[in-house]
């Protein structure tokens, strides 16, 4: 069923085409259309949106997906076969009785036998994935630092700055000598895949980079490099390089074993990378809110003779430093704030006293409350049960609601947190002692 505008009697190839039409001048205004036509447009819009999102359905398993390959994979899955009492077609079983894994093809079994997690228990695999996630973050930061230093030494550079620490989908912004524009690029870590005996590099992942984004890859030993524009791999999420193979793959031409050749081609490609008006173009709406909130915190801190510097890594829960105090910063357009971190297995967890946070800073970003900061010491957060303690006296909480001002009046005028509103005097009465 094609999306259709009932009042205009026009059909469209996609839902987005109908949406654009409804906002155009050529569309008969909805308020002048019959009531039935209005509901018809809404119903068709909802149906088409649902069909596009859930094109392939397994109602019994409550599985919905718009990709046919994923849907076919579900039909062969153990969950689906057990529900319909079908024979699970997995011919190749792991010879290790403690493992119990089985696969549809011998190739997948061989890959499993060569994997690091083979012979691990379920709990060991979970811990391995958590540790592996932490190590991947460290490797990513080290790769970014290595490329940043390399770019800083190039004579064609006017300036280079890391921007990935604030959640930006781009890692580095730079300006070339003779140019007025600011360019951005992304850095990836090339990793060794034990199961496939090749190097792999993820090109997209969860981020969708704009056309002409320069991707620079480097392995942990700094012996293999990669250079490409995202346009070259627009249809794939990962590319591979076989170091011992005589036959070159489609993407072998983007990898470099010669550092001098890599550096000379890097200089050429730096002139091609994407141009953005500002680094906030690479941030989500929530990240932009926090970015501007941190700017206001810096300005207000400086006006109170308090030094500010950002934390240039996203591997910790520390967002910035005020007079060398470790600060976890939160901003929200509402008066309730998330107060949790994400563990390696994607579970939400409250902050703990082991996180080495000295202060929590909150800003409610709306007309009545903007530019006012709750600066609350961690020990006060502990006393009110928001932070997990080692003795488990307090288990922590994953959210906090603070009082807000509306029409000049506070919603909860006796709340304990108001004592710490714009608490910049804390820095005059306390100091970090380093040994």
FENCOR-V827650 format. One record per residue. N is the residue number from 1. RES is the residue in one small letter. PSI is psi in degrees with one decimal (NA if undefined). NEAR is the number of other C-alpha atoms within 8 Angstrom. D_FIRST is the distance of its C-alpha to the first C-alpha in Angstrom with 2 decimals. Layout:
# FENCOR-V827650
N;RES;PSI;NEAR;D_FIRST / N;RES;PSI;NEAR;D_FIRST
This chain:
# FENCOR-V827650
1;x;121.3;3;0.00 / 2;x;144.2;8;3.79 / 3;x;135.7;13;6.55 / 4;x;138.2;11;8.64 / 5;x;110.0;11;12.37 / 6;x;-48.1;10;13.42 / 7;x;-38.8;8;17.12 / 8;x;-12.9;7;16.83 / 9;x;40.2;7;14.02 / 10;x;141.1;7;12.87 / 11;x;152.1;9;9.62 / 12;x;152.5;10;9.97 / 13;x;-25.6;7;9.61 / 14;x;165.0;8;10.07 / 15;x;-35.1;11;10.76 / 16;x;-33.5;6;14.38 / 17;x;-40.3;9;14.04 / 18;x;-40.9;13;12.88 / 19;x;-44.9;8;15.72 / 20;x;-38.9;8;18.20 / 21;x;-41.0;9;17.41 / 22;x;-27.6;8;18.10 / 23;x;1.2;7;21.46 / 24;x;166.1;7;22.38 / 25;x;-28.4;5;24.92 / 26;x;-12.5;5;22.73 / 27;x;135.1;9;20.47 / 28;x;125.6;9;21.80 / 29;x;136.4;6;23.43 / 30;x;-33.9;6;21.82 / 31;x;-20.2;5;25.21 / 32;x;-5.6;6;25.45 / 33;x;155.9;10;22.10 / 34;x;153.3;8;22.11 / 35;x;-38.1;6;21.80 / 36;x;-39.2;6;18.85 / 37;x;-37.5;10;16.94 / 38;x;-47.8;11;17.93 / 39;x;-33.4;8;16.65 / 40;x;-43.3;9;13.29 / 41;x;-43.9;11;12.96 / 42;x;-43.5;8;14.23 / 43;x;-46.6;8;12.13 / 44;x;-40.2;10;8.73 / 45;x;-45.3;10;10.68 / 46;x;-43.8;8;12.05 / 47;x;-46.0;8;9.10 / 48;x;-36.1;12;7.58 / 49;x;-41.6;9;11.27 / 50;x;-43.1;9;11.95 / 51;x;-41.4;8;9.46 / 52;x;-35.7;8;10.95 / 53;x;-37.9;8;14.33 / 54;x;65.4;10;14.40 / 55;x;-34.6;11;12.53 / 56;x;121.7;10;15.55 / 57;x;138.8;10;17.23 / 58;x;94.2;8;20.62 / 59;x;-32.4;7;20.89 / 60;x;-37.7;5;24.53 / 61;x;-1.4;8;25.64 / 62;x;40.7;7;23.43 / 63;x;127.8;8;22.32 / 64;x;136.5;11;19.08 / 65;x;152.7;12;18.52 / 66;x;1.4;10;16.12 / 67;x;127.7;8;18.67 / 68;x;-37.2;8;18.93 / 69;x;-38.5;6;22.70 / 70;x;-37.8;8;23.42 / 71;x;-42.6;13;21.46 / 72;x;-37.8;8;23.55 / 73;x;-37.3;8;26.60 / 74;x;-40.3;9;25.98 / 75;x;-24.0;8;25.84 / 76;x;-1.6;10;29.30 / 77;x;160.2;9;30.64 / 78;x;-37.8;7;33.56 / 79;x;-47.0;8;31.77 / 80;x;-44.4;11;29.06 / 81;x;-38.1;13;31.68 / 82;x;-37.1;10;34.08 / 83;x;-37.5;8;31.58 / 84;x;8.8;6;30.84 / 85;x;42.5;6;34.46 / 86;x;157.6;7;33.55 / 87;x;126.9;6;36.11 / 88;x;114.8;9;35.83 / 89;x;75.9;6;36.05 / 90;x;98.2;9;38.32 / 91;x;-28.4;8;41.22 / 92;x;113.3;10;43.00 / 93;x;146.9;10;44.81 / 94;x;130.2;11;46.92 / 95;x;-19.9;5;50.60 / 96;x;116.2;7;51.53 / 97;x;-26.7;6;51.53 / 98;x;-19.8;6;51.28 / 99;x;-57.8;10;48.00 / 100;x;5.3;9;45.97 / 101;x;145.6;6;43.06 / 102;x;155.3;10;41.34 / 103;x;160.1;11;38.95 / 104;x;-20.3;9;36.78 / 105;x;155.2;9;38.71 / 106;x;-31.2;8;42.31 / 107;x;-43.3;6;41.37 / 108;x;-35.0;9;39.95 / 109;x;-45.5;13;43.05 / 110;x;-38.9;9;45.37 / 111;x;-39.4;10;43.61 / 112;x;-41.8;9;44.07 / 113;x;-27.1;9;47.77 / 114;x;-8.3;9;48.37 / 115;x;159.3;9;46.64 / 116;x;-32.6;5;48.67 / 117;x;-2.1;7;47.22 / 118;x;140.9;9;48.33 / 119;x;3.4;7;50.96 / 120;x;148.5;8;49.96 / 121;x;171.5;8;49.41 / 122;x;-44.7;6;46.26 / 123;x;-38.9;6;48.17 / 124;x;-37.6;8;49.59 / 125;x;-40.3;10;46.17 / 126;x;-46.3;9;44.94 / 127;x;-38.0;8;48.04 / 128;x;-42.8;9;47.69 / 129;x;-37.8;10;44.16 / 130;x;-48.6;11;45.48 / 131;x;-38.5;9;48.46 / 132;x;-37.2;8;46.37 / 133;x;-41.3;9;44.10 / 134;x;-42.8;9;47.23 / 135;x;-35.7;8;48.71 / 136;x;-37.8;8;45.56 / 137;x;-40.7;9;45.79 / 138;x;-44.5;9;49.47 / 139;x;-40.1;10;48.81 / 140;x;-42.4;10;46.14 / 141;x;-41.4;9;48.60 / 142;x;-38.9;8;51.38 / 143;x;-42.5;14;49.26 / 144;x;-42.6;11;48.37 / 145;x;-41.8;8;52.06 / 146;x;-47.5;8;53.16 / 147;x;-36.3;9;50.87 / 148;x;-45.3;12;51.79 / 149;x;-41.0;8;55.49 / 150;x;-44.6;8;54.90 / 151;x;-36.2;9;53.10 / 152;x;-25.4;9;55.82 / 153;x;-11.9;7;58.46 / 154;x;135.9;7;56.86 / 155;x;-15.5;4;58.81 / 156;x;-5.3;7;55.76 / 157;x;135.9;13;54.52 / 158;x;-46.0;8;55.17 / 159;x;157.6;8;53.85 / 160;x;137.1;12;51.70 / 161;x;136.4;8;50.28 / 162;x;133.6;10;48.35 / 163;x;-1.7;12;45.40 / 164;x;-17.1;12;43.54 / 165;x;-24.6;11;45.60 / 166;x;17.8;8;43.63 / 167;x;3.6;9;40.28 / 168;x;140.2;12;39.43 / 169;x;-16.8;10;37.07 / 170;x;148.6;12;39.72 / 171;x;-34.8;14;43.20 / 172;x;137.8;13;45.50 / 173;x;148.7;14;45.76 / 174;x;162.3;12;48.41 / 175;x;130.5;13;49.87 / 176;x;148.8;10;51.52 / 177;x;135.0;7;54.77 / 178;x;-4.3;4;54.35 / 179;x;146.9;6;50.80 / 180;x;-17.1;5;49.89 / 181;x;159.8;8;46.37 / 182;x;128.8;11;45.60 / 183;x;158.6;11;43.76 / 184;x;152.7;15;42.19 / 185;x;167.8;14;41.87 / 186;x;140.7;12;40.91 / 187;x;134.8;13;43.25 / 188;x;150.9;14;42.37 / 189;x;128.1;12;44.67 / 190;x;122.9;14;44.86 / 191;x;154.7;9;45.42 / 192;x;126.4;8;46.86 / 193;x;107.4;9;44.74 / 194;x;-39.2;9;47.28 / 195;x;-26.6;10;44.99 / 196;x;-1.7;6;43.88 / 197;x;48.4;8;47.16 / 198;x;163.9;11;45.57 / 199;x;142.2;12;45.03 / 200;x;151.6;12;41.55 / 201;x;125.6;12;40.24 / 202;x;128.5;10;37.00 / 203;x;-30.5;12;35.51 / 204;x;-59.5;10;32.64 / 205;x;-137.8;7;32.53 / 206;x;-10.0;4;31.05 / 207;x;141.6;6;31.71 / 208;x;105.0;6;29.69 / 209;x;151.5;8;32.36 / 210;x;159.2;7;31.97 / 211;x;147.2;8;32.61 / 212;x;13.7;10;36.31 / 213;x;126.9;14;37.25 / 214;x;126.2;16;40.37 / 215;x;124.6;14;40.50 / 216;x;124.9;12;44.04 / 217;x;147.3;12;44.68 / 218;x;140.7;14;48.00 / 219;x;171.5;12;49.18 / 220;x;-25.0;10;51.55 / 221;x;-3.0;5;54.59 / 222;x;37.9;7;53.89 / 223;x;-15.2;10;54.23 / 224;x;134.5;12;50.68 / 225;x;162.7;15;48.59 / 226;x;141.2;12;45.19 / 227;x;126.3;13;43.98 / 228;x;158.0;9;40.53 / 229;x;144.0;12;38.02 / 230;x;-25.5;14;34.69 / 231;x;-29.8;8;33.05 / 232;x;-20.3;6;34.84 / 233;x;38.8;9;33.07 / 234;x;-23.2;7;29.70 / 235;x;-4.2;4;27.88 / 236;x;157.5;8;30.30 / 237;x;-13.3;10;31.64 / 238;x;139.9;9;35.04 / 239;x;155.9;10;37.46 / 240;x;160.3;10;40.59 / 241;x;121.6;11;44.08 / 242;x;108.1;11;46.44 / 243;x;-26.6;6;50.00 / 244;x;7.9;4;51.81 / 245;x;138.1;6;49.58 / 246;x;-27.2;4;50.79 / 247;x;120.7;4;47.34 / 248;x;141.7;8;45.46 / 249;x;178.0;7;41.82 / 250;x;-32.1;5;39.16 / 251;x;8.6;10;39.97 / 252;x;-30.1;10;43.76 / 253;x;-15.5;6;44.47 / 254;x;-6.7;8;43.46 / 255;x;149.2;11;46.13 / 256;x;129.4;11;49.81 / 257;x;-16.5;8;52.92 / 258;x;114.4;8;55.21 / 259;x;-37.3;9;55.48 / 260;x;-40.6;6;57.01 / 261;x;-40.1;8;54.23 / 262;x;-44.8;13;51.66 / 263;x;-38.0;8;53.48 / 264;x;-39.5;8;53.79 / 265;x;-28.6;8;50.08 / 266;x;-43.2;9;49.29 / 267;x;-38.1;9;51.17 / 268;x;-45.2;8;49.08 / 269;x;-22.9;10;45.71 / 270;x;-24.5;8;46.71 / 271;x;-2.8;7;46.50 / 272;x;-15.4;8;42.83 / 273;x;164.9;13;41.32 / 274;x;145.1;12;38.98 / 275;x;126.9;8;40.44 / 276;x;152.2;10;39.52 / 277;x;-29.6;7;41.06 / 278;x;156.9;6;41.86 / 279;x;-17.8;10;41.74 / 280;x;-11.9;8;39.61 / 281;x;-20.1;7;36.67 / 282;x;11.5;8;36.52 / 283;x;150.4;12;36.50 / 284;x;171.9;6;33.85 / 285;x;-43.1;6;34.13 / 286;x;-39.9;7;36.28 / 287;x;-35.7;10;38.45 / 288;x;-40.2;10;39.00 / 289;x;-44.6;11;40.18 / 290;x;-36.5;10;42.65 / 291;x;-48.9;10;43.72 / 292;x;-33.2;8;44.79 / 293;x;-41.1;12;46.34 / 294;x;-35.6;9;48.49 / 295;x;-42.4;8;49.57 / 296;x;-37.4;9;50.74 / 297;x;-40.6;10;52.52 / 298;x;-45.1;10;54.31 / 299;x;-44.9;8;55.45 / 300;x;-35.1;8;56.67 / 301;x;-44.4;13;58.36 / 302;x;-34.8;10;60.17 / 303;x;-18.2;7;61.40 / 304;x;20.5;7;62.98 / 305;x;40.6;6;64.56 / 306;x;125.6;10;62.15 / 307;x;146.4;11;60.99 / 308;x;137.2;11;57.31 / 309;x;141.3;7;55.74 / 310;x;158.2;7;52.31 / 311;x;116.5;10;51.95 / 312;x;18.3;6;50.88 / 313;x;145.6;8;49.28 / 314;x;22.7;11;46.33 / 315;x;0.8;6;47.94 / 316;x;172.6;6;49.59 / 317;x;1.5;9;48.90 / 318;x;124.3;11;51.22 / 319;x;-37.6;12;49.49 / 320;x;177.5;12;52.60 / 321;x;127.1;14;56.37 / 322;x;114.1;12;58.41 / 323;x;40.1;10;62.10 / 324;x;6.7;7;61.25 / 325;x;135.8;10;59.82 / 326;x;124.7;13;56.64 / 327;x;130.8;14;53.84 / 328;x;118.9;12;50.45 / 329;x;138.5;11;48.51 / 330;x;141.2;11;45.67 / 331;x;145.1;12;43.83 / 332;x;147.9;11;41.27 / 333;x;-11.0;7;40.13 / 334;x;177.0;8;40.78 / 335;x;1.4;10;44.03 / 336;x;140.1;9;42.87 / 337;x;143.7;11;42.98 / 338;x;139.7;8;41.90 / 339;x;57.2;10;45.12 / 340;x;165.2;11;44.21 / 341;x;162.3;9;43.96 / 342;x;122.8;9;41.64 / 343;x;174.1;9;43.45 / 344;x;-26.8;10;42.84 / 345;x;20.7;8;40.76 / 346;x;21.2;6;38.49 / 347;x;143.0;7;40.24 / 348;x;138.2;9;41.29 / 349;x;140.1;9;45.05 / 350;x;159.3;14;47.39 / 351;x;152.4;14;49.89 / 352;x;166.5;10;53.31 / 353;x;-10.9;11;56.82 / 354;x;-5.2;5;56.74 / 355;x;-7.2;7;54.18 / 356;x;37.5;6;57.11 / 357;x;130.2;13;55.55 / 358;x;-35.8;9;58.23 / 359;x;145.3;12;56.19 / 360;x;128.9;14;52.80 / 361;x;126.2;12;51.73 / 362;x;139.2;10;49.04 / 363;x;126.4;14;47.77 / 364;x;116.2;14;45.56 / 365;x;82.2;13;43.70 / 366;x;176.7;8;43.38 / 367;x;-38.1;5;45.47 / 368;x;-20.3;8;48.14 / 369;x;-7.8;11;48.66 / 370;x;147.8;9;47.98 / 371;x;19.4;9;50.92 / 372;x;128.1;9;52.47 / 373;x;129.0;12;52.69 / 374;x;114.3;14;53.54 / 375;x;97.8;13;55.80 / 376;x;121.1;12;56.42 / 377;x;150.3;9;58.67 / 378;x;-36.9;12;57.43 / 379;x;-31.3;6;60.37 / 380;x;-38.5;8;59.27 / 381;x;-36.1;11;55.73 / 382;x;-44.8;13;57.38 / 383;x;-30.1;7;59.56 / 384;x;9.3;6;56.51 / 385;x;14.6;11;54.80 / 386;x;-16.1;15;52.00 / 387;x;135.9;15;53.27 / 388;x;135.7;16;53.86 / 389;x;157.6;12;57.55 / 390;x;-33.0;8;59.18 / 391;x;5.0;5;61.09 / 392;x;18.8;7;57.86 / 393;x;-38.0;7;59.38 / 394;x;131.7;11;56.19 / 395;x;-6.1;11;52.84 / 396;x;167.0;13;51.07 / 397;x;155.5;13;47.92 / 398;x;9.4;12;44.57 / 399;x;160.1;9;44.26 / 400;x;139.5;10;46.66 / 401;x;124.8;7;46.55 / 402;x;154.9;7;48.94 / 403;x;152.0;12;50.22 / 404;x;156.6;10;48.82 / 405;x;134.4;10;50.28 / 406;x;124.2;8;48.77 / 407;x;37.8;5;50.67 / 408;x;2.0;6;53.72 / 409;x;142.6;6;53.84 / 410;x;141.9;9;53.11 / 411;x;-36.9;8;50.81 / 412;x;85.7;7;53.32 / 413;x;-16.1;7;56.64 / 414;x;14.1;5;58.54 / 415;x;143.1;7;56.11 / 416;x;-26.5;5;57.94 / 417;x;-20.0;10;55.79 / 418;x;-21.8;10;56.98 / 419;x;-22.5;6;60.27 / 420;x;15.3;9;58.54 / 421;x;126.3;10;56.72 / 422;x;47.3;8;57.63 / 423;x;54.6;11;60.08 / 424;x;-16.5;9;61.30 / 425;x;-17.8;6;64.87 / 426;x;-35.9;7;64.02 / 427;x;-20.5;9;64.50 / 428;x;-27.7;7;67.96 / 429;x;-7.3;6;69.14 / 430;x;155.7;6;67.62 / 431;x;153.6;7;67.53 / 432;x;127.2;7;66.34 / 433;x;117.1;4;69.32 / 434;x;135.3;3;68.98 / 435;x;NA;2;71.54
